[in-house]
Amino acid sequence: MILPLILTLYLFSYAALGIDIGGEESLDNILRLDTEKHVTWGLKNRLRLEVQSPQNLPDERDVRFYSSLDFYILNGIQNPLETLPYYQDFSIPDSLQSLKDFLDNGFLDISRLYIQIPVYKAEIVFGRQRVPWGQGIYFRPLDFFNKVNPIDLKAEKLGLDGLYATIPISLMSSLEFLIVPNKWPGHSQAGTRAHIHVHTFDIGASYAYRGKDLEGSELNSKPQVMGFDFKGDMGIGIHGEGLYRFYKTYPMDRNETKNRFKASIGADYSFLDGRLLPMIEYFYNGDGSTDYKNYKRSGQFEYLGRDYAVAQILYNPNILISWGLNTLMNLSDKSLVVTPLLDWSIYKRTTLDIAIPVVIGEDGREYDPKVLGRILGRLRLGLRF
Protein backbone atom coordinates (compact mmCIF):
# COMPACT_ATOMS: atom_id res chain seq x y z
CA MET A 1 0.00 0.00 0.00
CA ILE A 2 2.72 2.47 0.91
CA LEU A 3 4.63 2.27 -2.40
CA PRO A 4 1.59 3.17 -4.61
CA LEU A 5 0.86 6.06 -2.23
CA ILE A 6 4.40 7.38 -2.50
CA LEU A 7 4.33 7.05 -6.28
CA THR A 8 1.03 8.94 -6.40
CA LEU A 9 2.50 11.79 -4.31
CA TYR A 10 5.56 11.98 -6.57
CA LEU A 11 3.49 12.12 -9.73
CA PHE A 12 1.12 14.68 -8.20
CA SER A 13 4.09 16.86 -7.27
CA TYR A 14 5.37 16.66 -10.82
CA ALA A 15 2.00 17.48 -12.43
CA ALA A 16 0.75 20.13 -10.00
CA LEU A 17 3.96 21.95 -9.14
CA GLY A 18 5.92 21.64 -12.37
CA ILE A 19 9.03 20.30 -10.67
CA ASP A 20 11.63 17.87 -12.00
CA ILE A 21 11.12 14.17 -11.44
CA GLY A 22 13.46 11.35 -12.35
CA GLY A 23 15.24 8.38 -10.91
CA GLU A 24 17.24 5.26 -11.48
CA GLU A 25 16.69 1.53 -11.67
CA SER A 26 19.68 -0.62 -10.76
CA LEU A 27 19.96 -4.40 -10.64
CA ASP A 28 22.89 -6.13 -8.93
CA ASN A 29 23.81 -9.73 -9.63
CA ILE A 30 25.99 -11.04 -6.79
CA LEU A 31 28.14 -14.17 -6.79
CA ARG A 32 30.10 -15.47 -3.81
CA LEU A 33 32.77 -18.15 -4.01
CA ASP A 34 33.86 -19.46 -0.60
CA THR A 35 37.06 -21.24 0.36
CA GLU A 36 35.40 -24.62 -0.23
CA LYS A 37 34.64 -23.59 -3.85
CA HIS A 38 30.89 -23.39 -3.16
CA VAL A 39 29.10 -20.74 -5.22
CA THR A 40 26.07 -18.83 -3.94
CA TRP A 41 24.07 -16.18 -5.75
CA GLY A 42 21.86 -13.21 -4.96
CA LEU A 43 20.06 -10.20 -6.38
CA LYS A 44 19.67 -6.64 -5.18
CA ASN A 45 17.10 -4.52 -6.98
CA ARG A 46 16.84 -0.80 -6.20
CA LEU A 47 14.31 1.61 -7.65
CA ARG A 48 15.13 5.26 -6.89
CA LEU A 49 12.64 8.08 -7.36
CA GLU A 50 13.86 11.67 -7.27
CA VAL A 51 11.88 14.90 -7.03
CA GLN A 52 13.66 18.25 -7.00
CA SER A 53 13.36 21.90 -7.83
CA PRO A 54 13.78 22.76 -11.52
CA GLN A 55 17.46 22.97 -12.43
CA ASN A 56 16.92 26.09 -14.55
CA LEU A 57 15.53 28.40 -11.88
CA PRO A 58 16.19 32.01 -12.95
CA ASP A 59 17.66 33.02 -9.59
CA GLU A 60 20.23 30.76 -7.96
CA ARG A 61 19.22 32.29 -4.63
CA ASP A 62 15.76 30.73 -4.81
CA VAL A 63 14.66 28.14 -2.25
CA ARG A 64 15.41 24.65 -3.54
CA PHE A 65 14.51 21.17 -2.41
CA TYR A 66 15.48 17.61 -3.23
CA SER A 67 14.06 14.22 -2.26
CA SER A 68 15.19 10.71 -3.05
CA LEU A 69 13.22 7.56 -2.20
CA ASP A 70 14.73 4.09 -2.63
CA PHE A 71 12.74 0.86 -2.80
CA TYR A 72 14.81 -2.32 -2.33
CA ILE A 73 14.06 -5.96 -3.06
CA LEU A 74 16.75 -8.44 -2.01
CA ASN A 75 16.94 -12.12 -2.82
CA GLY A 76 19.54 -14.73 -1.96
CA ILE A 77 22.91 -13.85 -0.53
CA GLN A 78 24.08 -10.26 -0.21
CA ASN A 79 27.63 -8.98 -0.44
CA PRO A 80 29.03 -8.71 3.13
CA LEU A 81 31.35 -5.93 1.95
CA GLU A 82 28.54 -3.64 0.79
CA THR A 83 26.49 -1.00 2.55
CA LEU A 84 22.70 -1.15 2.81
CA PRO A 85 20.49 1.37 4.61
CA TYR A 86 18.61 -1.24 6.66
CA TYR A 87 21.68 -1.65 8.89
CA GLN A 88 20.70 1.63 10.53
CA ASP A 89 16.96 0.93 10.77
CA PHE A 90 16.14 0.23 14.43
CA SER A 91 12.58 -0.84 13.54
CA ILE A 92 13.73 -4.06 11.85
CA PRO A 93 12.77 -7.25 13.76
CA ASP A 94 15.52 -8.91 15.76
CA SER A 95 14.98 -12.53 14.71
CA LEU A 96 16.76 -13.82 11.61
CA GLN A 97 13.57 -15.24 10.13
CA SER A 98 11.73 -11.93 10.59
CA LEU A 99 14.69 -10.13 9.02
CA LYS A 100 14.66 -12.51 6.04
CA ASP A 101 10.92 -11.95 5.53
CA PHE A 102 11.47 -8.19 5.83
CA LEU A 103 14.16 -8.17 3.13
CA ASP A 104 12.37 -10.58 0.78
CA ASN A 105 9.22 -8.42 0.86
CA GLY A 106 11.20 -5.30 0.04
CA PHE A 107 11.63 -2.12 2.04
CA LEU A 108 11.66 1.64 1.56
CA ASP A 109 14.43 4.04 2.47
CA ILE A 110 14.28 7.84 2.27
CA SER A 111 17.92 8.41 1.36
CA ARG A 112 17.61 12.21 1.07
CA LEU A 113 14.89 14.73 1.76
CA TYR A 114 16.01 18.32 2.30
CA ILE A 115 15.26 21.94 1.55
CA GLN A 116 17.94 24.52 0.81
CA ILE A 117 17.18 28.07 1.91
CA PRO A 118 19.34 31.13 1.11
CA VAL A 119 19.53 33.60 3.99
CA TYR A 120 21.43 36.74 2.97
CA LYS A 121 24.81 35.33 1.84
CA ALA A 122 24.46 32.08 3.74
CA GLU A 123 22.86 28.81 2.68
CA ILE A 124 20.93 26.63 5.11
CA VAL A 125 20.07 23.02 4.32
CA PHE A 126 17.50 21.31 6.53
CA GLY A 127 16.48 17.65 6.39
CA ARG A 128 18.06 14.31 5.49
CA GLN A 129 21.33 14.98 3.69
CA ARG A 130 24.94 13.92 3.23
CA VAL A 131 27.58 16.17 4.76
CA PRO A 132 30.94 16.28 2.90
CA TRP A 133 33.60 16.71 5.59
CA GLY A 134 37.15 15.63 4.87
CA GLN A 135 39.34 15.41 1.77
CA GLY A 136 40.27 11.71 1.69
CA ILE A 137 39.23 9.49 -1.20
CA TYR A 138 38.95 6.19 0.68
CA PHE A 139 40.07 6.88 4.24
CA ARG A 140 38.07 9.77 5.67
CA PRO A 141 38.39 9.89 9.47
CA LEU A 142 36.68 13.30 9.51
CA ASP A 143 33.56 11.86 7.89
CA PHE A 144 32.20 10.61 11.21
CA PHE A 145 28.78 12.12 10.46
CA ASN A 146 28.43 10.25 7.12
CA LYS A 147 30.75 7.27 7.21
CA VAL A 148 32.25 5.82 4.06
CA ASN A 149 32.68 2.10 3.44
CA PRO A 150 36.11 1.83 1.73
CA ILE A 151 35.43 -1.63 0.27
CA ASP A 152 32.06 -0.82 -1.28
CA LEU A 153 33.52 1.43 -3.97
CA LYS A 154 30.14 2.51 -5.37
CA ALA A 155 28.42 3.01 -2.03
CA GLU A 156 26.59 6.24 -1.25
CA LYS A 157 26.76 7.78 2.18
CA LEU A 158 23.78 7.07 4.38
CA GLY A 159 21.84 10.26 5.03
CA LEU A 160 21.62 12.05 8.35
CA ASP A 161 18.82 14.27 9.65
CA GLY A 162 20.11 17.67 10.56
CA LEU A 163 20.65 21.34 9.83
CA TYR A 164 23.71 22.35 7.82
CA ALA A 165 24.68 25.99 7.21
CA THR A 166 27.44 27.49 5.05
CA ILE A 167 28.39 31.12 5.64
CA PRO A 168 30.91 32.77 3.26
CA ILE A 169 33.41 35.03 4.99
CA SER A 170 35.20 36.11 1.81
CA LEU A 171 35.68 34.85 -1.71
CA MET A 172 38.29 32.40 -0.38
CA SER A 173 36.93 31.40 3.02
CA SER A 174 33.77 30.17 4.71
CA LEU A 175 32.32 28.76 7.93
CA GLU A 176 30.15 25.66 8.16
CA PHE A 177 27.85 24.61 10.99
CA LEU A 178 26.07 21.30 11.52
CA ILE A 179 23.47 20.24 14.10
CA VAL A 180 22.21 16.65 14.21
CA PRO A 181 19.40 16.28 16.78
CA ASN A 182 18.56 12.90 18.27
CA LYS A 183 15.46 11.71 20.10
CA TRP A 184 17.65 9.86 22.62
CA PRO A 185 18.82 12.18 25.44
CA GLY A 186 22.48 13.05 25.19
CA HIS A 187 22.97 11.63 21.69
CA SER A 188 22.61 14.84 19.67
CA GLN A 189 25.67 15.98 17.71
CA ALA A 190 27.04 19.29 16.48
CA GLY A 191 30.06 20.54 14.60
CA THR A 192 31.68 23.49 12.90
CA ARG A 193 34.34 23.79 10.18
CA ALA A 194 36.37 26.76 8.95
CA HIS A 195 37.62 26.62 5.35
CA ILE A 196 40.09 28.79 3.45
CA HIS A 197 41.70 28.62 0.00
CA VAL A 198 45.39 29.62 -0.07
CA HIS A 199 47.31 29.57 -3.36
CA THR A 200 46.61 26.04 -4.69
CA PHE A 201 45.44 24.57 -1.38
CA ASP A 202 42.09 24.16 0.35
CA ILE A 203 42.64 24.03 4.11
CA GLY A 204 40.07 23.29 6.81
CA ALA A 205 39.88 23.09 10.60
CA SER A 206 36.94 21.56 12.42
CA TYR A 207 35.44 20.83 15.82
CA ALA A 208 32.63 18.41 16.66
CA TYR A 209 30.71 17.24 19.69
CA ARG A 210 29.59 13.67 19.11
CA GLY A 211 27.13 13.14 21.97
CA LYS A 212 27.15 9.72 23.59
CA ASP A 213 29.36 7.39 21.57
CA LEU A 214 27.59 4.26 20.32
CA GLU A 215 30.43 3.06 18.10
CA GLY A 216 32.82 1.51 20.56
CA SER A 217 33.02 0.12 24.05
CA GLU A 218 32.80 3.55 25.70
CA LEU A 219 29.01 3.52 25.50
CA ASN A 220 28.49 6.43 27.88
CA SER A 221 31.28 8.64 26.60
CA LYS A 222 30.78 12.10 25.15
CA PRO A 223 33.69 12.53 22.71
CA GLN A 224 34.80 15.84 21.28
CA VAL A 225 36.84 16.01 18.11
CA MET A 226 39.37 18.49 16.77
CA GLY A 227 40.19 17.98 13.10
CA PHE A 228 42.12 19.34 10.12
CA ASP A 229 42.11 18.67 6.38
CA PHE A 230 43.89 19.88 3.27
CA LYS A 231 43.93 19.32 -0.47
CA GLY A 232 46.16 20.88 -3.08
CA ASP A 233 48.52 20.63 -6.02
CA MET A 234 52.32 20.53 -5.77
CA GLY A 235 52.97 19.06 -9.19
CA ILE A 236 51.13 16.03 -7.90
CA GLY A 237 47.81 16.14 -6.11
CA ILE A 238 48.05 15.63 -2.36
CA HIS A 239 45.35 15.45 0.29
CA GLY A 240 45.08 14.58 3.94
CA GLU A 241 43.04 14.87 7.08
CA GLY A 242 43.23 13.95 10.72
CA LEU A 243 41.42 14.16 14.02
CA TYR A 244 42.21 14.13 17.70
CA ARG A 245 39.36 12.77 19.81
CA PHE A 246 39.20 13.32 23.53
CA TYR A 247 36.54 12.43 26.05
CA LYS A 248 35.84 11.20 29.56
CA THR A 249 34.04 7.96 30.30
CA TYR A 250 31.71 7.41 33.24
CA PRO A 251 30.53 6.32 35.75
CA MET A 252 33.17 3.62 36.43
CA ASP A 253 36.15 5.72 35.31
CA ARG A 254 34.84 9.27 35.35
CA ASN A 255 38.32 10.75 35.79
CA GLU A 256 40.01 8.74 33.06
CA THR A 257 40.66 10.70 29.90
CA LYS A 258 40.75 8.69 26.65
CA ASN A 259 42.55 10.04 23.61
CA ARG A 260 42.42 8.79 20.03
CA PHE A 261 44.26 10.06 16.95
CA LYS A 262 43.40 9.17 13.34
CA ALA A 263 44.88 10.55 10.15
CA SER A 264 45.13 9.83 6.43
CA ILE A 265 47.33 11.18 3.66
CA GLY A 266 47.33 10.45 -0.05
CA ALA A 267 48.67 11.47 -3.44
CA ASP A 268 47.53 11.16 -7.03
CA TYR A 269 48.85 12.00 -10.47
CA SER A 270 47.53 11.85 -14.02
CA PHE A 271 49.28 10.57 -17.15
CA LEU A 272 48.33 10.41 -20.82
CA ASP A 273 46.31 13.63 -20.75
CA GLY A 274 44.35 12.53 -17.70
CA ARG A 275 43.41 9.08 -18.98
CA LEU A 276 45.67 7.16 -16.57
CA LEU A 277 45.10 7.98 -12.88
CA PRO A 278 47.16 6.26 -10.14
CA MET A 279 46.43 7.04 -6.48
CA ILE A 280 47.82 5.91 -3.12
CA GLU A 281 46.55 6.62 0.39
CA TYR A 282 47.67 5.73 3.93
CA PHE A 283 45.54 5.61 7.07
CA TYR A 284 46.64 5.57 10.71
CA ASN A 285 43.86 4.29 12.95
CA GLY A 286 44.43 5.12 16.61
CA ASP A 287 41.54 2.88 17.65
CA GLY A 288 42.99 -0.17 15.93
CA SER A 289 45.23 -2.93 17.21
CA THR A 290 48.59 -4.13 15.87
CA ASP A 291 47.70 -7.69 16.94
CA TYR A 292 44.74 -9.34 15.19
CA LYS A 293 44.10 -11.45 18.30
CA ASN A 294 42.92 -8.27 20.05
CA TYR A 295 40.37 -7.31 17.38
CA LYS A 296 36.95 -6.34 18.73
CA ARG A 297 34.29 -6.50 16.04
CA SER A 298 31.81 -3.95 17.39
CA GLY A 299 30.18 -2.89 14.12
CA GLN A 300 30.13 -3.24 10.38
CA PHE A 301 32.90 -1.68 8.28
CA GLU A 302 34.86 -0.56 11.34
CA TYR A 303 38.63 -0.57 10.95
CA LEU A 304 40.14 -3.16 13.28
CA GLY A 305 43.87 -2.74 12.56
CA ARG A 306 46.25 0.13 13.26
CA ASP A 307 47.65 0.84 9.77
CA TYR A 308 46.06 0.66 6.31
CA ALA A 309 46.98 1.48 2.75
CA VAL A 310 45.10 1.61 -0.51
CA ALA A 311 46.44 1.80 -4.05
CA GLN A 312 44.29 2.36 -7.10
CA ILE A 313 44.93 2.79 -10.80
CA LEU A 314 42.23 3.82 -13.28
CA TYR A 315 42.49 3.96 -17.05
CA ASN A 316 39.97 5.74 -19.28
CA PRO A 317 40.67 4.91 -22.94
CA ASN A 318 37.63 6.98 -23.95
CA ILE A 319 34.64 8.74 -22.40
CA LEU A 320 32.50 5.57 -22.45
CA ILE A 321 34.64 3.08 -20.58
CA SER A 322 36.90 2.97 -17.53
CA TRP A 323 38.72 0.08 -15.97
CA GLY A 324 41.02 -0.20 -13.00
CA LEU A 325 42.42 -2.11 -10.06
CA ASN A 326 41.94 -1.27 -6.39
CA THR A 327 43.91 -2.85 -3.53
CA LEU A 328 43.01 -2.25 0.13
CA MET A 329 45.41 -3.71 2.70
CA ASN A 330 45.41 -3.97 6.47
CA LEU A 331 49.12 -3.44 7.11
CA SER A 332 48.79 -4.68 10.68
CA ASP A 333 47.67 -8.23 9.85
CA LYS A 334 48.64 -8.33 6.13
CA SER A 335 45.12 -9.18 4.93
CA LEU A 336 43.83 -7.43 1.83
CA VAL A 337 41.06 -7.06 -0.73
CA VAL A 338 41.99 -6.76 -4.41
CA THR A 339 39.21 -5.48 -6.68
CA PRO A 340 39.30 -5.32 -10.49
CA LEU A 341 36.86 -2.68 -11.78
CA LEU A 342 35.01 -1.94 -14.99
CA ASP A 343 32.60 0.95 -15.74
CA TRP A 344 30.96 1.07 -19.14
CA SER A 345 28.41 3.55 -20.48
CA ILE A 346 26.53 1.19 -22.78
CA TYR A 347 23.93 3.48 -24.29
CA LYS A 348 22.87 6.99 -23.30
CA ARG A 349 21.69 6.60 -19.68
CA THR A 350 22.42 2.89 -19.39
CA THR A 351 25.57 1.82 -17.51
CA LEU A 352 27.29 -1.44 -16.64
CA ASP A 353 29.47 -1.65 -13.53
CA ILE A 354 31.51 -4.75 -12.63
CA ALA A 355 33.53 -5.18 -9.43
CA ILE A 356 35.16 -8.46 -8.35
CA PRO A 357 36.68 -8.19 -4.84
CA VAL A 358 39.15 -10.99 -4.04
CA VAL A 359 39.70 -11.48 -0.30
CA ILE A 360 43.19 -12.59 0.78
CA GLY A 361 44.08 -13.26 4.41
CA GLU A 362 44.69 -15.88 7.05
CA ASP A 363 42.28 -17.09 9.74
CA GLY A 364 41.18 -14.42 12.21
CA ARG A 365 42.43 -11.50 10.17
CA GLU A 366 40.17 -8.60 9.30
CA TYR A 367 39.74 -9.70 5.71
CA ASP A 368 39.31 -13.44 6.29
CA PRO A 369 38.09 -15.39 3.22
CA LYS A 370 36.47 -17.99 5.47
CA VAL A 371 34.21 -15.25 6.86
CA LEU A 372 33.69 -12.99 3.85
CA GLY A 373 34.20 -15.43 1.01
CA ARG A 374 37.15 -15.79 -1.35
CA ILE A 375 35.62 -13.96 -4.34
CA LEU A 376 32.65 -11.58 -4.25
CA GLY A 377 31.60 -10.63 -7.75
CA ARG A 378 29.05 -7.93 -8.54
CA LEU A 379 27.55 -6.97 -11.87
CA ARG A 380 25.37 -3.86 -11.75
CA LEU A 381 23.14 -2.68 -14.56
CA GLY A 382 21.79 0.85 -14.14
CA LEU A 383 19.27 2.90 -16.06
CA ARG A 384 18.59 6.60 -15.45
CA PHE A 385 15.18 8.05 -16.36
C-alpha positions in Angstrom: 0.0 0.0 0.0 2.7 2.5 0.9 4.6 2.3 -2.4 1.6 3.2 -4.6 0.9 6.1 -2.2 4.4 7.4 -2.5 4.3 7.0 -6.3 1.0 8.9 -6.4 2.5 11.8 -4.3 5.6 12.0 -6.6 3.5 12.1 -9.7 1.1 14.7 -8.2 4.1 16.9 -7.3 5.4 16.7 -10.8 2.0 17.5 -12.4 0.8 20.1 -10.0 4.0 22.0 -9.1 5.9 21.6 -12.4 9.0 20.3 -10.7 11.6 17.9 -12.0 11.1 14.2 -11.4 13.5 11.3 -12.4 15.2 8.4 -10.9 17.2 5.3 -11.5 16.7 1.5 -11.7 19.7 -0.6 -10.8 20.0 -4.4 -10.6 22.9 -6.1 -8.9 23.8 -9.7 -9.6 26.0 -11.0 -6.8 28.1 -14.2 -6.8 30.1 -15.5 -3.8 32.8 -18.2 -4.0 33.9 -19.5 -0.6 37.1 -21.2 0.4 35.4 -24.6 -0.2 34.6 -23.6 -3.8 30.9 -23.4 -3.2 29.1 -20.7 -5.2 26.1 -18.8 -3.9 24.1 -16.2 -5.8 21.9 -13.2 -5.0 20.1 -10.2 -6.4 19.7 -6.6 -5.2 17.1 -4.5 -7.0 16.8 -0.8 -6.2 14.3 1.6 -7.6 15.1 5.3 -6.9 12.6 8.1 -7.4 13.9 11.7 -7.3 11.9 14.9 -7.0 13.7 18.2 -7.0 13.4 21.9 -7.8 13.8 22.8 -11.5 17.5 23.0 -12.4 16.9 26.1 -14.5 15.5 28.4 -11.9 16.2 32.0 -13.0 17.7 33.0 -9.6 20.2 30.8 -8.0 19.2 32.3 -4.6 15.8 30.7 -4.8 14.7 28.1 -2.3 15.4 24.7 -3.5 14.5 21.2 -2.4 15.5 17.6 -3.2 14.1 14.2 -2.3 15.2 10.7 -3.0 13.2 7.6 -2.2 14.7 4.1 -2.6 12.7 0.9 -2.8 14.8 -2.3 -2.3 14.1 -6.0 -3.1 16.8 -8.4 -2.0 16.9 -12.1 -2.8 19.5 -14.7 -2.0 22.9 -13.8 -0.5 24.1 -10.3 -0.2 27.6 -9.0 -0.4 29.0 -8.7 3.1 31.3 -5.9 1.9 28.5 -3.6 0.8 26.5 -1.0 2.6 22.7 -1.2 2.8 20.5 1.4 4.6 18.6 -1.2 6.7 21.7 -1.6 8.9 20.7 1.6 10.5 17.0 0.9 10.8 16.1 0.2 14.4 12.6 -0.8 13.5 13.7 -4.1 11.8 12.8 -7.2 13.8 15.5 -8.9 15.8 15.0 -12.5 14.7 16.8 -13.8 11.6 13.6 -15.2 10.1 11.7 -11.9 10.6 14.7 -10.1 9.0 14.7 -12.5 6.0 10.9 -11.9 5.5 11.5 -8.2 5.8 14.2 -8.2 3.1 12.4 -10.6 0.8 9.2 -8.4 0.9 11.2 -5.3 0.0 11.6 -2.1 2.0 11.7 1.6 1.6 14.4 4.0 2.5 14.3 7.8 2.3 17.9 8.4 1.4 17.6 12.2 1.1 14.9 14.7 1.8 16.0 18.3 2.3 15.3 21.9 1.6 17.9 24.5 0.8 17.2 28.1 1.9 19.3 31.1 1.1 19.5 33.6 4.0 21.4 36.7 3.0 24.8 35.3 1.8 24.5 32.1 3.7 22.9 28.8 2.7 20.9 26.6 5.1 20.1 23.0 4.3 17.5 21.3 6.5 16.5 17.7 6.4 18.1 14.3 5.5 21.3 15.0 3.7 24.9 13.9 3.2 27.6 16.2 4.8 30.9 16.3 2.9 33.6 16.7 5.6 37.1 15.6 4.9 39.3 15.4 1.8 40.3 11.7 1.7 39.2 9.5 -1.2 39.0 6.2 0.7 40.1 6.9 4.2 38.1 9.8 5.7 38.4 9.9 9.5 36.7 13.3 9.5 33.6 11.9 7.9 32.2 10.6 11.2 28.8 12.1 10.5 28.4 10.3 7.1 30.8 7.3 7.2 32.3 5.8 4.1 32.7 2.1 3.4 36.1 1.8 1.7 35.4 -1.6 0.3 32.1 -0.8 -1.3 33.5 1.4 -4.0 30.1 2.5 -5.4 28.4 3.0 -2.0 26.6 6.2 -1.2 26.8 7.8 2.2 23.8 7.1 4.4 21.8 10.3 5.0 21.6 12.1 8.4 18.8 14.3 9.7 20.1 17.7 10.6 20.6 21.3 9.8 23.7 22.3 7.8 24.7 26.0 7.2 27.4 27.5 5.0 28.4 31.1 5.6 30.9 32.8 3.3 33.4 35.0 5.0 35.2 36.1 1.8 35.7 34.9 -1.7 38.3 32.4 -0.4 36.9 31.4 3.0 33.8 30.2 4.7 32.3 28.8 7.9 30.2 25.7 8.2 27.8 24.6 11.0 26.1 21.3 11.5 23.5 20.2 14.1 22.2 16.6 14.2 19.4 16.3 16.8 18.6 12.9 18.3 15.5 11.7 20.1 17.6 9.9 22.6 18.8 12.2 25.4 22.5 13.0 25.2 23.0 11.6 21.7 22.6 14.8 19.7 25.7 16.0 17.7 27.0 19.3 16.5 30.1 20.5 14.6 31.7 23.5 12.9 34.3 23.8 10.2 36.4 26.8 8.9 37.6 26.6 5.3 40.1 28.8 3.5 41.7 28.6 0.0 45.4 29.6 -0.1 47.3 29.6 -3.4 46.6 26.0 -4.7 45.4 24.6 -1.4 42.1 24.2 0.3 42.6 24.0 4.1 40.1 23.3 6.8 39.9 23.1 10.6 36.9 21.6 12.4 35.4 20.8 15.8 32.6 18.4 16.7 30.7 17.2 19.7 29.6 13.7 19.1 27.1 13.1 22.0 27.2 9.7 23.6 29.4 7.4 21.6 27.6 4.3 20.3 30.4 3.1 18.1 32.8 1.5 20.6 33.0 0.1 24.1 32.8 3.6 25.7 29.0 3.5 25.5 28.5 6.4 27.9 31.3 8.6 26.6 30.8 12.1 25.1 33.7 12.5 22.7 34.8 15.8 21.3 36.8 16.0 18.1 39.4 18.5 16.8 40.2 18.0 13.1 42.1 19.3 10.1 42.1 18.7 6.4 43.9 19.9 3.3 43.9 19.3 -0.5 46.2 20.9 -3.1 48.5 20.6 -6.0 52.3 20.5 -5.8 53.0 19.1 -9.2 51.1 16.0 -7.9 47.8 16.1 -6.1 48.0 15.6 -2.4 45.3 15.4 0.3 45.1 14.6 3.9 43.0 14.9 7.1 43.2 14.0 10.7 41.4 14.2 14.0 42.2 14.1 17.7 39.4 12.8 19.8 39.2 13.3 23.5 36.5 12.4 26.1 35.8 11.2 29.6 34.0 8.0 30.3 31.7 7.4 33.2 30.5 6.3 35.8 33.2 3.6 36.4 36.1 5.7 35.3 34.8 9.3 35.3 38.3 10.8 35.8 40.0 8.7 33.1 40.7 10.7 29.9 40.7 8.7 26.7 42.5 10.0 23.6 42.4 8.8 20.0 44.3 10.1 16.9 43.4 9.2 13.3 44.9 10.5 10.1 45.1 9.8 6.4 47.3 11.2 3.7 47.3 10.5 -0.1 48.7 11.5 -3.4 47.5 11.2 -7.0 48.9 12.0 -10.5 47.5 11.9 -14.0 49.3 10.6 -17.1 48.3 10.4 -20.8 46.3 13.6 -20.8 44.4 12.5 -17.7 43.4 9.1 -19.0 45.7 7.2 -16.6 45.1 8.0 -12.9 47.2 6.3 -10.1 46.4 7.0 -6.5 47.8 5.9 -3.1 46.6 6.6 0.4 47.7 5.7 3.9 45.5 5.6 7.1 46.6 5.6 10.7 43.9 4.3 13.0 44.4 5.1 16.6 41.5 2.9 17.7 43.0 -0.2 15.9 45.2 -2.9 17.2 48.6 -4.1 15.9 47.7 -7.7 16.9 44.7 -9.3 15.2 44.1 -11.4 18.3 42.9 -8.3 20.1 40.4 -7.3 17.4 37.0 -6.3 18.7 34.3 -6.5 16.0 31.8 -4.0 17.4 30.2 -2.9 14.1 30.1 -3.2 10.4 32.9 -1.7 8.3 34.9 -0.6 11.3 38.6 -0.6 10.9 40.1 -3.2 13.3 43.9 -2.7 12.6 46.3 0.1 13.3 47.6 0.8 9.8 46.1 0.7 6.3 47.0 1.5 2.8 45.1 1.6 -0.5 46.4 1.8 -4.0 44.3 2.4 -7.1 44.9 2.8 -10.8 42.2 3.8 -13.3 42.5 4.0 -17.0 40.0 5.7 -19.3 40.7 4.9 -22.9 37.6 7.0 -23.9 34.6 8.7 -22.4 32.5 5.6 -22.4 34.6 3.1 -20.6 36.9 3.0 -17.5 38.7 0.1 -16.0 41.0 -0.2 -13.0 42.4 -2.1 -10.1 41.9 -1.3 -6.4 43.9 -2.8 -3.5 43.0 -2.3 0.1 45.4 -3.7 2.7 45.4 -4.0 6.5 49.1 -3.4 7.1 48.8 -4.7 10.7 47.7 -8.2 9.8 48.6 -8.3 6.1 45.1 -9.2 4.9 43.8 -7.4 1.8 41.1 -7.1 -0.7 42.0 -6.8 -4.4 39.2 -5.5 -6.7 39.3 -5.3 -10.5 36.9 -2.7 -11.8 35.0 -1.9 -15.0 32.6 1.0 -15.7 31.0 1.1 -19.1 28.4 3.6 -20.5 26.5 1.2 -22.8 23.9 3.5 -24.3 22.9 7.0 -23.3 21.7 6.6 -19.7 22.4 2.9 -19.4 25.6 1.8 -17.5 27.3 -1.4 -16.6 29.5 -1.7 -13.5 31.5 -4.8 -12.6 33.5 -5.2 -9.4 35.2 -8.5 -8.4 36.7 -8.2 -4.8 39.1 -11.0 -4.0 39.7 -11.5 -0.3 43.2 -12.6 0.8 44.1 -13.3 4.4 44.7 -15.9 7.0 42.3 -17.1 9.7 41.2 -14.4 12.2 42.4 -11.5 10.2 40.2 -8.6 9.3 39.7 -9.7 5.7 39.3 -13.4 6.3 38.1 -15.4 3.2 36.5 -18.0 5.5 34.2 -15.3 6.9 33.7 -13.0 3.9 34.2 -15.4 1.0 37.2 -15.8 -1.3 35.6 -14.0 -4.3 32.6 -11.6 -4.2 31.6 -10.6 -7.8 29.1 -7.9 -8.5 27.6 -7.0 -11.9 25.4 -3.9 -11.7 23.1 -2.7 -14.6 21.8 0.9 -14.1 19.3 2.9 -16.1 18.6 6.6 -15.5 15.2 8.0 -16.4 
